[in-house]
Amino acid sequence: MNNSSTMNGSRKAGRTIDIVNRGLKSRYRKEKRFRLYGILSIVASAAFLAFLLTSIVMNGYSAFLQTYIKLDVPIEAGMIDESNPKRSNFQGIIKSAIREYYPDVTERREKRELYSLFSSGAAYQLRNNVLDNPPEAGTTLSLWVLADDDVDMLMKGHMKRDVPESERRLNDRQLRWIEKLENDGRIEKRFNTTFFTSGDSREPELAGIWGAVRGSFYTMLVTLALSFPIGIAAAVYLEEFAPKNLATDFIEVNINNLAAVPSIVFGLLGLAVFLNFFGMPRSTPLVGGIVLMLMTLPTIIIASRAALKAVPPSIREAALGVGSSKLQVVSSHVLPLALPGMLTGTIIGMAQALGETAPLLMIGMVAFIVDVPGGFTDPAAVMPVQIYLWADSPERAFVEKTSAAIMVLLGFLIAMNALAVVMRKKFERRW
């Protein structure tokens, strides 16, 4: 009897162990599959990101180079108006220098084709050179002037020379003129300083991002000046002073909901309130900054409240125990400890605002603006809107400028997020 019971117990124990072992093996297989799925997801995400960045870089790196043509400009007596050099016919002087280099071009149509190889900005380059260093009559100026965007595309390999004439923007005669420049060493690619120092232009070779960068700077300055103090004050009040009732619950729910509202809704709000009701100027960093401030506030408030919650209650209790008031506790102890987290949330919110386009389109910051803004109330564009405008242009040269501007914008965004990470690591305290 005892032997039979012992054998039955042993068999039951064996079956139980087998069941447990099978369950463990099945669990381990599931864990391996889950881990594999996770690795594959990360690899796929990294591959898509690498493909995106590679395509942007491949399309945009050539925009950092620009084709220049060396032009000898003879300055004869009477060409420069000595009483007022600004009134001189610099465009005519440039055309005269081009004709001297190509004396066999005599027909009007051929002259137009020849002049089109040079940028319309060549006259402004000559003007600036003359105003900075007035030349004497009888001298010859050697200038490296900008080539037209079609010539630039040809020199960069974006336009094929061996295709039929009907399939390219430069005809065979123009190609022969360009080959003459190449053989004489008068055409070369240089670093494109114009891209970083000029505002927008209808001509691709003259277009730059400086106006949009200045506009983004002024807009972000307004956004930061308004959103940071308001967001911090709102977070401190809601977390430290506000009574817990239906009113504060309603406010908290709406703040969380505003963080998920599409950005174009804030643009509609800015259009209806700031432009139509208050009559503020369109397409200015002041209005753009206010609109982006409304969009950024929920992010800053939520991040700031999380930073305040991370401060241990013992800090507050110790300060209260030595006789500090509630305001002293918050201002002297809690707020300094939570400030690094608040700054991190603010930087992330500002990085989000820097890349926004939709709300700014609604308040008119999509206009074509050539002048570089000099203040908060001057008409301006911002980097995302500038990218949007260039992406809509048909010229091939604007395609590379669009990608180059995206690279610059991504650089700013990466720098801002890296700053947030560094600040979090430097000032973070573990309790």
Summary of the structure (lengths in Angstrom):
residues: 431
radius of gyration: 32.8
end to end distance: 63.4
largest distance: 131.8
contacts: 1305
relative contact order: 0.10
helix: 68%
strand: 6%
